[in-house]
Amino acid sequence: MKYQLSCGDAVPGCSARFEEDSRDRLLELVSAHAREDHGVAEVTPEMLEAIGANIVVSA
Ligand SMILES: [Zn+2]
């Protein structure tokens, strides 16, 4: 399974894309990206839920 996420789906204009074989790992990467590149001080569970809704899973 591949879990993919385009940050641009949540943040217009951001071209960052992520692909991992673990959903948890993907969310970790996205959290770090949000902190470092979008200045998000703390990624809340609500934010993770919203981000998770954009994850595309492929075989
Ligand atoms: Zn981004």
PDB file of the backbone (N, CA, C, O) and the ligand in Angstrom, with CONECT records:
HET     ZN  A 101       1
ATOM      1  N   MET A   1       0.836  -1.198   0.000  1.00  0.00           N
ATOM      2  CA  MET A   1       0.000   0.000   0.000  1.00  0.00           C
ATOM      3  C   MET A   1       0.870   1.247   0.000  1.00  0.00           C
ATOM      4  O   MET A   1       1.886   1.320   0.691  1.00  0.00           O
ATOM      5  N   LYS A   2       0.449   2.218  -0.786  1.00  0.00           N
ATOM      6  CA  LYS A   2       1.136   3.506  -0.803  1.00  0.00           C
ATOM      7  C   LYS A   2       0.161   4.580  -0.343  1.00  0.00           C
ATOM      8  O   LYS A   2      -0.986   4.643  -0.783  1.00  0.00           O
ATOM      9  N   TYR A   3       0.647   5.404   0.538  1.00  0.00           N
ATOM     10  CA  TYR A   3      -0.163   6.515   1.026  1.00  0.00           C
ATOM     11  C   TYR A   3       0.434   7.795   0.461  1.00  0.00           C
ATOM     12  O   TYR A   3       1.614   8.081   0.665  1.00  0.00           O
ATOM     13  N   GLN A   4      -0.376   8.557  -0.243  1.00  0.00           N
ATOM     14  CA  GLN A   4       0.128   9.763  -0.899  1.00  0.00           C
ATOM     15  C   GLN A   4      -0.675  10.974  -0.472  1.00  0.00           C
ATOM     16  O   GLN A   4      -1.880  10.903  -0.227  1.00  0.00           O
ATOM     17  N   LEU A   5       0.029  12.080  -0.392  1.00  0.00           N
ATOM     18  CA  LEU A   5      -0.640  13.316  -0.029  1.00  0.00           C
ATOM     19  C   LEU A   5       0.004  14.484  -0.752  1.00  0.00           C
ATOM     20  O   LEU A   5       1.228  14.601  -0.790  1.00  0.00           O
ATOM     21  N   SER A   6      -0.815  15.340  -1.318  1.00  0.00           N
ATOM     22  CA  SER A   6      -0.337  16.592  -1.887  1.00  0.00           C
ATOM     23  C   SER A   6      -0.734  17.691  -0.916  1.00  0.00           C
ATOM     24  O   SER A   6      -1.914  17.897  -0.633  1.00  0.00           O
ATOM     25  N   CYS A   7       0.273  18.392  -0.412  1.00  0.00           N
ATOM     26  CA  CYS A   7      -0.026  19.461   0.549  1.00  0.00           C
ATOM     27  C   CYS A   7      -0.926  20.515  -0.092  1.00  0.00           C
ATOM     28  O   CYS A   7      -1.740  21.143   0.585  1.00  0.00           O
ATOM     29  N   GLY A   8      -0.772  20.701  -1.403  1.00  0.00           N
ATOM     30  CA  GLY A   8      -1.560  21.703  -2.110  1.00  0.00           C
ATOM     31  C   GLY A   8      -3.064  21.480  -2.007  1.00  0.00           C
ATOM     32  O   GLY A   8      -3.839  22.414  -2.220  1.00  0.00           O
ATOM     33  N   ASP A   9      -3.494  20.250  -1.683  1.00  0.00           N
ATOM     34  CA  ASP A   9      -4.920  19.994  -1.504  1.00  0.00           C
ATOM     35  C   ASP A   9      -5.452  20.741  -0.290  1.00  0.00           C
ATOM     36  O   ASP A   9      -6.618  21.133  -0.241  1.00  0.00           O
ATOM     37  N   ALA A  10      -4.569  20.931   0.694  1.00  0.00           N
ATOM     38  CA  ALA A  10      -4.979  21.612   1.924  1.00  0.00           C
ATOM     39  C   ALA A  10      -4.488  23.055   1.959  1.00  0.00           C
ATOM     40  O   ALA A  10      -5.145  23.945   2.500  1.00  0.00           O
ATOM     41  N   VAL A  11      -3.307  23.258   1.363  1.00  0.00           N
ATOM     42  CA  VAL A  11      -2.698  24.589   1.356  1.00  0.00           C
ATOM     43  C   VAL A  11      -2.478  25.019  -0.082  1.00  0.00           C
ATOM     44  O   VAL A  11      -1.491  24.623  -0.702  1.00  0.00           O
ATOM     45  N   PRO A  12      -3.391  25.830  -0.625  1.00  0.00           N
ATOM     46  CA  PRO A  12      -3.263  26.261  -2.023  1.00  0.00           C
ATOM     47  C   PRO A  12      -1.894  26.881  -2.288  1.00  0.00           C
ATOM     48  O   PRO A  12      -1.417  27.718  -1.522  1.00  0.00           O
ATOM     49  N   GLY A  13      -1.272  26.454  -3.386  1.00  0.00           N
ATOM     50  CA  GLY A  13       0.010  27.034  -3.751  1.00  0.00           C
ATOM     51  C   GLY A  13       1.207  26.233  -3.294  1.00  0.00           C
ATOM     52  O   GLY A  13       2.318  26.451  -3.777  1.00  0.00           O
ATOM     53  N   CYS A  14       1.000  25.305  -2.365  1.00  0.00           N
ATOM     54  CA  CYS A  14       2.130  24.490  -1.893  1.00  0.00           C
ATOM     55  C   CYS A  14       2.277  23.296  -2.815  1.00  0.00           C
ATOM     56  O   CYS A  14       1.303  22.602  -3.106  1.00  0.00           O
ATOM     57  N   SER A  15       3.503  23.057  -3.276  1.00  0.00           N
ATOM     58  CA  SER A  15       3.716  21.979  -4.246  1.00  0.00           C
ATOM     59  C   SER A  15       4.306  20.730  -3.607  1.00  0.00           C
ATOM     60  O   SER A  15       4.669  19.785  -4.309  1.00  0.00           O
ATOM     61  N   ALA A  16       4.405  20.718  -2.286  1.00  0.00           N
ATOM     62  CA  ALA A  16       5.002  19.554  -1.611  1.00  0.00           C
ATOM     63  C   ALA A  16       4.109  18.325  -1.755  1.00  0.00           C
ATOM     64  O   ALA A  16       2.891  18.391  -1.591  1.00  0.00           O
ATOM     65  N   ARG A  17       4.766  17.186  -2.071  1.00  0.00           N
ATOM     66  CA  ARG A  17       4.038  15.928  -2.167  1.00  0.00           C
ATOM     67  C   ARG A  17       4.743  14.890  -1.312  1.00  0.00           C
ATOM     68  O   ARG A  17       5.968  14.887  -1.197  1.00  0.00           O
ATOM     69  N   PHE A  18       3.960  14.018  -0.721  1.00  0.00           N
ATOM     70  CA  PHE A  18       4.538  13.001   0.155  1.00  0.00           C
ATOM     71  C   PHE A  18       4.025  11.630  -0.237  1.00  0.00           C
ATOM     72  O   PHE A  18       2.872  11.472  -0.639  1.00  0.00           O
ATOM     73  N   GLU A  19       4.904  10.637  -0.113  1.00  0.00           N
ATOM     74  CA  GLU A  19       4.492   9.267  -0.395  1.00  0.00           C
ATOM     75  C   GLU A  19       5.222   8.346   0.574  1.00  0.00           C
ATOM     76  O   GLU A  19       6.449   8.372   0.665  1.00  0.00           O
ATOM     77  N   GLU A  20       4.455   7.532   1.295  1.00  0.00           N
ATOM     78  CA  GLU A  20       5.032   6.606   2.262  1.00  0.00           C
ATOM     79  C   GLU A  20       4.226   5.316   2.243  1.00  0.00           C
ATOM     80  O   GLU A  20       3.098   5.289   1.752  1.00  0.00           O
ATOM     81  N   ASP A  21       4.809   4.245   2.780  1.00  0.00           N
ATOM     82  CA  ASP A  21       4.045   3.003   2.840  1.00  0.00           C
ATOM     83  C   ASP A  21       3.376   2.812   4.193  1.00  0.00           C
ATOM     84  O   ASP A  21       2.790   1.765   4.469  1.00  0.00           O
ATOM     85  N   SER A  22       3.473   3.838   5.029  1.00  0.00           N
ATOM     86  CA  SER A  22       2.799   3.802   6.323  1.00  0.00           C
ATOM     87  C   SER A  22       2.037   5.104   6.506  1.00  0.00           C
ATOM     88  O   SER A  22       2.585   6.188   6.305  1.00  0.00           O
ATOM     89  N   ARG A  23       0.755   4.991   6.895  1.00  0.00           N
ATOM     90  CA  ARG A  23      -0.055   6.183   7.091  1.00  0.00           C
ATOM     91  C   ARG A  23       0.490   7.033   8.239  1.00  0.00           C
ATOM     92  O   ARG A  23       0.516   8.261   8.160  1.00  0.00           O
ATOM     93  N   ASP A  24       0.927   6.355   9.315  1.00  0.00           N
ATOM     94  CA  ASP A  24       1.463   7.093  10.462  1.00  0.00           C
ATOM     95  C   ASP A  24       2.717   7.867  10.073  1.00  0.00           C
ATOM     96  O   ASP A  24       2.900   9.020  10.464  1.00  0.00           O
ATOM     97  N   ARG A  25       3.575   7.212   9.297  1.00  0.00           N
ATOM     98  CA  ARG A  25       4.819   7.847   8.870  1.00  0.00           C
ATOM     99  C   ARG A  25       4.513   9.056   7.972  1.00  0.00           C
ATOM    100  O   ARG A  25       5.161  10.099   8.069  1.00  0.00           O
ATOM    101  N   LEU A  26       3.531   8.894   7.114  1.00  0.00           N
ATOM    102  CA  LEU A  26       3.136   9.982   6.221  1.00  0.00           C
ATOM    103  C   LEU A  26       2.668  11.184   7.041  1.00  0.00           C
ATOM    104  O   LEU A  26       3.039  12.324   6.760  1.00  0.00           O
ATOM    105  N   LEU A  27       1.858  10.917   8.045  1.00  0.00           N
ATOM    106  CA  LEU A  27       1.351  12.016   8.875  1.00  0.00           C
ATOM    107  C   LEU A  27       2.484  12.690   9.650  1.00  0.00           C
ATOM    108  O   LEU A  27       2.451  13.896   9.893  1.00  0.00           O
ATOM    109  N   GLU A  28       3.494  11.887  10.037  1.00  0.00           N
ATOM    110  CA  GLU A  28       4.662  12.463  10.716  1.00  0.00           C
ATOM    111  C   GLU A  28       5.377  13.441   9.784  1.00  0.00           C
ATOM    112  O   GLU A  28       5.724  14.554  10.180  1.00  0.00           O
ATOM    113  N   LEU A  29       5.592  13.006   8.538  1.00  0.00           N
ATOM    114  CA  LEU A  29       6.286  13.855   7.566  1.00  0.00           C
ATOM    115  C   LEU A  29       5.504  15.135   7.303  1.00  0.00           C
ATOM    116  O   LEU A  29       6.075  16.223   7.228  1.00  0.00           O
ATOM    117  N   VAL A  30       4.194  14.990   7.165  1.00  0.00           N
ATOM    118  CA  VAL A  30       3.365  16.154   6.881  1.00  0.00           C
ATOM    119  C   VAL A  30       3.366  17.109   8.074  1.00  0.00           C
ATOM    120  O   VAL A  30       3.374  18.327   7.898  1.00  0.00           O
ATOM    121  N   SER A  31       3.358  16.558   9.276  1.00  0.00           N
ATOM    122  CA  SER A  31       3.404  17.398  10.476  1.00  0.00           C
ATOM    123  C   SER A  31       4.690  18.214  10.504  1.00  0.00           C
ATOM    124  O   SER A  31       4.674  19.409  10.800  1.00  0.00           O
ATOM    125  N   ALA A  32       5.806  17.552  10.190  1.00  0.00           N
ATOM    126  CA  ALA A  32       7.095  18.245  10.176  1.00  0.00           C
ATOM    127  C   ALA A  32       7.097  19.328   9.094  1.00  0.00           C
ATOM    128  O   ALA A  32       7.603  20.430   9.307  1.00  0.00           O
ATOM    129  N   HIS A  33       6.531  19.004   7.944  1.00  0.00           N
ATOM    130  CA  HIS A  33       6.448  19.964   6.840  1.00  0.00           C
ATOM    131  C   HIS A  33       5.607  21.174   7.245  1.00  0.00           C
ATOM    132  O   HIS A  33       5.971  22.313   6.950  1.00  0.00           O
ATOM    133  N   ALA A  34       4.491  20.929   7.915  1.00  0.00           N
ATOM    134  CA  ALA A  34       3.620  22.028   8.340  1.00  0.00           C
ATOM    135  C   ALA A  34       4.352  22.949   9.316  1.00  0.00           C
ATOM    136  O   ALA A  34       4.228  24.172   9.246  1.00  0.00           O
ATOM    137  N   ARG A  35       5.114  22.345  10.223  1.00  0.00           N
ATOM    138  CA  ARG A  35       5.857  23.146  11.198  1.00  0.00           C
ATOM    139  C   ARG A  35       6.954  23.947  10.519  1.00  0.00           C
ATOM    140  O   ARG A  35       7.088  25.150  10.743  1.00  0.00           O
ATOM    141  N   GLU A  36       7.748  23.264   9.680  1.00  0.00           N
ATOM    142  CA  GLU A  36       8.940  23.897   9.115  1.00  0.00           C
ATOM    143  C   GLU A  36       8.646  24.833   7.950  1.00  0.00           C
ATOM    144  O   GLU A  36       9.283  25.876   7.811  1.00  0.00           O
ATOM    145  N   ASP A  37       7.681  24.460   7.116  1.00  0.00           N
ATOM    146  CA  ASP A  37       7.455  25.245   5.899  1.00  0.00           C
ATOM    147  C   ASP A  37       6.228  26.140   5.968  1.00  0.00           C
ATOM    148  O   ASP A  37       6.104  27.081   5.184  1.00  0.00           O
ATOM    149  N   HIS A  38       5.319  25.859   6.899  1.00  0.00           N
ATOM    150  CA  HIS A  38       4.117  26.684   6.991  1.00  0.00           C
ATOM    151  C   HIS A  38       4.010  27.398   8.334  1.00  0.00           C
ATOM    152  O   HIS A  38       3.021  28.082   8.601  1.00  0.00           O
ATOM    153  N   GLY A  39       5.043  27.238   9.189  1.00  0.00           N
ATOM    154  CA  GLY A  39       5.060  27.958  10.442  1.00  0.00           C
ATOM    155  C   GLY A  39       3.963  27.570  11.415  1.00  0.00           C
ATOM    156  O   GLY A  39       3.567  28.363  12.269  1.00  0.00           O
ATOM    157  N   VAL A  40       3.466  26.328  11.277  1.00  0.00           N
ATOM    158  CA  VAL A  40       2.447  25.849  12.216  1.00  0.00           C
ATOM    159  C   VAL A  40       3.144  25.445  13.509  1.00  0.00           C
ATOM    160  O   VAL A  40       3.969  24.530  13.514  1.00  0.00           O
ATOM    161  N   ALA A  41       2.817  26.120  14.601  1.00  0.00           N
ATOM    162  CA  ALA A  41       3.504  25.865  15.858  1.00  0.00           C
ATOM    163  C   ALA A  41       3.185  24.471  16.383  1.00  0.00           C
ATOM    164  O   ALA A  41       4.068  23.750  16.848  1.00  0.00           O
ATOM    165  N   GLU A  42       1.914  24.106  16.302  1.00  0.00           N
ATOM    166  CA  GLU A  42       1.519  22.799  16.813  1.00  0.00           C
ATOM    167  C   GLU A  42       0.476  22.192  15.890  1.00  0.00           C
ATOM    168  O   GLU A  42      -0.545  22.814  15.594  1.00  0.00           O
ATOM    169  N   VAL A  43       0.740  20.977  15.439  1.00  0.00           N
ATOM    170  CA  VAL A  43      -0.225  20.286  14.592  1.00  0.00           C
ATOM    171  C   VAL A  43      -1.199  19.547  15.509  1.00  0.00           C
ATOM    172  O   VAL A  43      -0.827  18.585  16.182  1.00  0.00           O
ATOM    173  N   THR A  44      -2.425  20.001  15.527  1.00  0.00           N
ATOM    174  CA  THR A  44      -3.424  19.439  16.442  1.00  0.00           C
ATOM    175  C   THR A  44      -4.060  18.180  15.851  1.00  0.00           C
ATOM    176  O   THR A  44      -3.985  17.949  14.644  1.00  0.00           O
ATOM    177  N   PRO A  45      -4.683  17.369  16.705  1.00  0.00           N
ATOM    178  CA  PRO A  45      -5.384  16.176  16.201  1.00  0.00           C
ATOM    179  C   PRO A  45      -6.435  16.543  15.165  1.00  0.00           C
ATOM    180  O   PRO A  45      -6.662  15.790  14.218  1.00  0.00           O
ATOM    181  N   GLU A  46      -7.081  17.696  15.335  1.00  0.00           N
ATOM    182  CA  GLU A  46      -8.088  18.129  14.365  1.00  0.00           C
ATOM    183  C   GLU A  46      -7.444  18.393  13.002  1.00  0.00           C
ATOM    184  O   GLU A  46      -7.999  18.052  11.957  1.00  0.00           O
ATOM    185  N   MET A  47      -6.262  19.006  13.040  1.00  0.00           N
ATOM    186  CA  MET A  47      -5.559  19.264  11.786  1.00  0.00           C
ATOM    187  C   MET A  47      -5.152  17.948  11.124  1.00  0.00           C
ATOM    188  O   MET A  47      -5.270  17.788   9.909  1.00  0.00           O
ATOM    189  N   LEU A  48      -4.675  17.015  11.938  1.00  0.00           N
ATOM    190  CA  LEU A  48      -4.267  15.731  11.374  1.00  0.00           C
ATOM    191  C   LEU A  48      -5.446  15.020  10.730  1.00  0.00           C
ATOM    192  O   LEU A  48      -5.304  14.368   9.696  1.00  0.00           O
ATOM    193  N   GLU A  49      -6.609  15.152  11.351  1.00  0.00           N
ATOM    194  CA  GLU A  49      -7.806  14.530  10.810  1.00  0.00           C
ATOM    195  C   GLU A  49      -8.151  15.134   9.451  1.00  0.00           C
ATOM    196  O   GLU A  49      -8.500  14.423   8.508  1.00  0.00           O
ATOM    197  N   ALA A  50      -8.046  16.468   9.370  1.00  0.00           N
ATOM    198  CA  ALA A  50      -8.340  17.164   8.117  1.00  0.00           C
ATOM    199  C   ALA A  50      -7.321  16.781   7.052  1.00  0.00           C
ATOM    200  O   ALA A  50      -7.675  16.568   5.892  1.00  0.00           O
ATOM    201  N   ILE A  51      -6.067  16.695   7.448  1.00  0.00           N
ATOM    202  CA  ILE A  51      -5.017  16.295   6.512  1.00  0.00           C
ATOM    203  C   ILE A  51      -5.262  14.861   6.048  1.00  0.00           C
ATOM    204  O   ILE A  51      -5.150  14.548   4.863  1.00  0.00           O
ATOM    205  N   GLY A  52      -5.601  13.993   7.010  1.00  0.00           N
ATOM    206  CA  GLY A  52      -5.809  12.582   6.697  1.00  0.00           C
ATOM    207  C   GLY A  52      -6.902  12.362   5.673  1.00  0.00           C
ATOM    208  O   GLY A  52      -6.868  11.397   4.910  1.00  0.00           O
ATOM    209  N   ALA A  53      -7.880  13.269   5.660  1.00  0.00           N
ATOM    210  CA  ALA A  53      -8.995  13.137   4.726  1.00  0.00           C
ATOM    211  C   ALA A  53      -8.533  13.300   3.278  1.00  0.00           C
ATOM    212  O   ALA A  53      -9.230  12.888   2.351  1.00  0.00           O
ATOM    213  N   ASN A  54      -7.357  13.902   3.086  1.00  0.00           N
ATOM    214  CA  ASN A  54      -6.835  14.128   1.733  1.00  0.00           C
ATOM    215  C   ASN A  54      -5.862  13.044   1.271  1.00  0.00           C
ATOM    216  O   ASN A  54      -5.371  13.082   0.143  1.00  0.00           O
ATOM    217  N   ILE A  55      -5.588  12.082   2.147  1.00  0.00           N
ATOM    218  CA  ILE A  55      -4.622  11.039   1.788  1.00  0.00           C
ATOM    219  C   ILE A  55      -5.221  10.118   0.727  1.00  0.00           C
ATOM    220  O   ILE A  55      -6.369   9.683   0.826  1.00  0.00           O
ATOM    221  N   VAL A  56      -4.410   9.837  -0.287  1.00  0.00           N
ATOM    222  CA  VAL A  56      -4.814   8.918  -1.343  1.00  0.00           C
ATOM    223  C   VAL A  56      -4.076   7.600  -1.138  1.00  0.00           C
ATOM    224  O   VAL A  56      -2.849   7.584  -1.038  1.00  0.00           O
ATOM    225  N   VAL A  57      -4.809   6.509  -1.077  1.00  0.00           N
ATOM    226  CA  VAL A  57      -4.201   5.192  -0.866  1.00  0.00           C
ATOM    227  C   VAL A  57      -4.244   4.414  -2.176  1.00  0.00           C
ATOM    228  O   VAL A  57      -5.286   4.314  -2.824  1.00  0.00           O
ATOM    229  N   SER A  58      -3.077   3.860  -2.557  1.00  0.00           N
ATOM    230  CA  SER A  58      -3.061   3.026  -3.748  1.00  0.00           C
ATOM    231  C   SER A  58      -2.329   1.719  -3.447  1.00  0.00           C
ATOM    232  O   SER A  58      -1.543   1.648  -2.502  1.00  0.00           O
ATOM    233  N   ALA A  59      -2.578   0.723  -4.224  1.00  0.00           N
ATOM    234  CA  ALA A  59      -2.003  -0.601  -3.964  1.00  0.00           C
ATOM    235  C   ALA A  59      -0.540  -0.653  -4.374  1.00  0.00           C
ATOM    236  O   ALA A  59       0.106  -1.690  -4.227  1.00  0.00           O
TER     237      ALA A  59
HETATM  238 ZN    ZN A 101       2.890  22.499   2.264  1.00  0.00          ZN2+
END
